[in-house]
Structure formats: structure tokens, C-alpha cells
């Protein structure tokens, strides 16, 4: 049995992390979701967890979002819980985004200088970690909280990574979010 290793540039200490996180699905989700929605969220969570070494050795819980909630999904940091609607599919970008919230929380708890409550930062982290093949097959043409880029999807992860590098080099008040939007050519 071999363990996978993952390295995310400009995140953590640069060392490879062995293993991936695990997940469990609450009955509140499974009991209300159709079989195809249940399978879909499991598959997408398994795929995305591989790109979050901060969650290695931790268990993410998948639950049900309140049906009256307008959000596509929610993350609850302290419980390492992500919540989705049971009557529709979540995009892969949404799953990456919610897991990014949890990874950012873990980084924050470890004393790293990351913005705990910035949706824009979370979206930049999520897209920076998504393989291009996943973005190109995802049904979204926008990036949550950033807008709709005019540059090709194949460039999104590299641009978001560059924005994280810019923040690392120039500080948290460096307008890295605005730079990212400019580089993505998002209309204001």
C-alpha cells in the first residue's frame, strides 16, 4: 500500500505531505439526497481532498445546507463541516471552495498569516489548486466572489497562484485580490 504525497507551492513549509484527508457523510444529507447527488458529492470530495494537504489526517464532514439558504454551499470551520443542497449538484469549484475554507482555518490555527473570513481569498486558493482539466469540465464560467474572467480557463490556476505569490511577497494589504481580478481580466 502506498501513500500519496502532495506539495502545494507557496503554502505551508513547502514539504510534501503524506496521505489525504478523509470524509464522512451525515444522514441528514444522505437521507434526503437522490442517489446521483450522493455519489456526485462523494466523488467530487474525494477528488478535491487530494489537493488539500492541510486536511491530511483530518475528517471532513458533509452535511445538508438549509433548503431555504441562498448560498450554493457553506463551510463551518470549527467542525470541519461542509454543507450542500440535497436537491442539486454542487460544481467541483464549489467543493474546492468549501474545502479551501477548512484548509485556511487549519492554516490559521497553526499560526499562519491567512485571512480567515475572506471569500475572495478562499476562491483564489481554491482555483489555484484546481487542475486545469477539472476547470475545463466544470459547469461554471465564473469564479465565486471574483467574477467572470475573460482569459481562458486554462490560465486561471496559474493566475490565482501568482496572486498568492504576490500576497506572500508584498503582504496581506498588497491589493492582491484586485491584481488577481486584473490578471484574470474580470470586468469591474
C-alpha positions in Angstrom: 0.0 0.0 0.0 1.5 3.3 -1.0 0.6 6.7 0.4 0.2 9.7 -1.9 2.3 12.8 -1.4 1.2 16.3 -2.3 3.1 19.5 -2.4 1.4 22.9 -2.8 3.9 25.6 -3.7 3.8 28.7 -1.5 1.7 27.0 1.1 2.9 25.7 4.4 6.6 24.9 4.6 6.9 23.5 1.1 7.4 19.9 2.3 5.4 17.1 0.9 2.5 15.9 3.0 1.8 12.2 3.1 -1.7 11.0 2.8 -5.0 12.8 2.3 -7.9 13.7 4.4 -11.0 11.5 4.8 -14.7 12.4 4.9 -17.9 11.2 6.2 -21.5 12.0 5.1 -24.2 12.7 7.6 -27.5 11.0 7.4 -29.1 14.5 7.2 -27.6 14.7 3.7 -27.7 11.0 2.6 -31.3 10.6 3.8 -32.6 13.5 1.7 -30.4 13.4 -1.4 -31.1 11.4 -4.6 -28.5 8.6 -5.2 -26.9 10.5 -8.1 -26.4 13.6 -5.9 -24.9 11.5 -3.1 -22.5 9.8 -5.5 -21.6 13.1 -7.1 -20.7 14.9 -3.8 -18.6 11.9 -2.7 -16.7 11.7 -6.0 -16.0 15.5 -6.0 -14.9 15.5 -2.4 -12.5 12.6 -2.9 -11.0 14.3 -5.9 -10.6 17.7 -4.2 -9.3 16.4 -0.9 -6.1 15.3 -2.7 -5.3 19.0 -3.3 -5.6 20.0 0.3 -2.6 18.6 2.3 -3.7 20.7 5.3 -6.6 18.3 5.7 -4.4 15.2 5.7 -5.2 13.1 8.7 -8.4 15.0 9.4 -12.0 14.0 8.7 -14.3 16.4 6.8 -18.0 16.0 7.5 -20.5 16.5 4.7 -23.9 17.7 5.7 -27.1 19.3 4.4 -27.5 23.0 3.9 -30.8 24.6 4.9 -33.1 24.3 1.9 -34.1 28.0 2.3 -30.4 29.1 2.2 -29.5 31.1 -0.9 -25.8 30.1 -0.8 -24.6 27.2 -3.0 -22.8 25.7 0.0 -21.4 26.5 3.4 -18.4 25.6 5.4 -18.3 25.5 9.2 -14.7 25.8 10.3 -14.7 24.5 13.8 -16.5 21.3 12.9 -14.6 20.8 9.6 -18.1 20.6 8.1 -19.2 21.4 4.5 -22.9 21.6 3.7 -24.5 21.3 0.3 -28.1 21.3 -1.1 -29.6 17.8 -1.4 -31.7 18.6 -4.4 -29.0 19.7 -6.9 -25.4 19.0 -7.9 -22.6 21.2 -6.5 -20.0 22.3 -9.0 -16.4 21.0 -8.5 -15.3 24.6 -8.0 -17.8 24.9 -5.1 -16.4 21.8 -3.5 -12.9 23.1 -3.8 -14.0 26.4 -2.4 -15.7 24.9 0.7 -12.6 22.7 1.3 -10.4 25.8 0.9 -12.3 27.4 3.8 -11.5 24.4 6.0 -7.8 24.3 4.9 -7.5 28.1 5.5 -8.9 27.5 9.0 -6.3 24.8 9.7 -3.5 27.1 8.5 -4.9 29.9 10.7 -4.9 27.6 13.7 -1.3 26.7 13.0 -0.4 30.4 13.2 -0.1 31.1 9.5 -1.0 34.6 8.3 -4.1 33.8 6.2 -7.4 35.7 6.0 -9.9 33.6 7.8 -13.0 35.2 6.5 -12.2 36.4 3.0 -14.4 34.8 0.4 -12.2 36.3 -2.4 -9.0 34.8 -0.8 -10.8 31.5 -0.4 -11.7 31.5 -4.1 -8.2 32.3 -5.2 -6.8 29.4 -3.1 -9.5 27.0 -4.5 -8.9 27.8 -8.1 -5.1 27.9 -7.7 -5.3 24.2 -6.6 -7.8 23.0 -9.3 -6.2 21.1 -12.1 -7.0 22.7 -15.4 -8.8 19.6 -16.7 -11.3 19.9 -13.8 -11.9 23.6 -14.5 -12.5 22.9 -18.2 -15.1 20.3 -17.4 -16.7 22.2 -14.6 -20.1 23.9 -15.5 -19.0 27.3 -14.1 -17.8 30.2 -16.2 -17.1 32.4 -13.2 -15.0 32.3 -10.1 -17.1 32.7 -6.9 -16.7 36.1 -5.4 -14.2 37.3 -8.1 -16.4 37.4 -11.2 -16.2 36.1 -14.8 -12.7 36.1 -16.3 -12.2 36.7 -19.9 -8.9 34.8 -20.0 -9.1 31.1 -20.9 -9.9 28.7 -18.0 -6.5 27.0 -18.6 -4.8 30.2 -17.2 -7.0 30.6 -14.1 -5.0 28.3 -11.7 -1.6 29.9 -12.7 -3.0 33.4 -12.3 -4.5 32.6 -8.9 -1.2 31.1 -7.8 0.6 34.2 -9.0 -1.9 36.3 -6.8 -1.0 34.2 -3.8 2.7 34.6 -4.5 2.1 38.4 -4.9 0.4 38.4 -1.4 3.3 36.4 0.1 5.9 38.8 -1.3 4.1 42.1 -0.8 2.0 41.5 2.3 -1.7 41.0 3.1 -2.6 44.6 2.3 -1.0 44.4 -1.1 -4.2 44.6 -3.1 -3.5 41.0 -4.3 -7.3 40.4 -4.9 -7.5 43.4 -7.2 -4.4 42.2 -9.0 -5.8 38.8 -9.4 -9.0 40.3 -10.9 -6.9 42.4 -13.3 -4.8 39.4 -14.4 -8.0 37.3 -14.9 -9.5 40.2 -16.8 -12.6 40.3 -14.7 -14.8 43.3 -15.6 -15.3 45.6 -12.6 
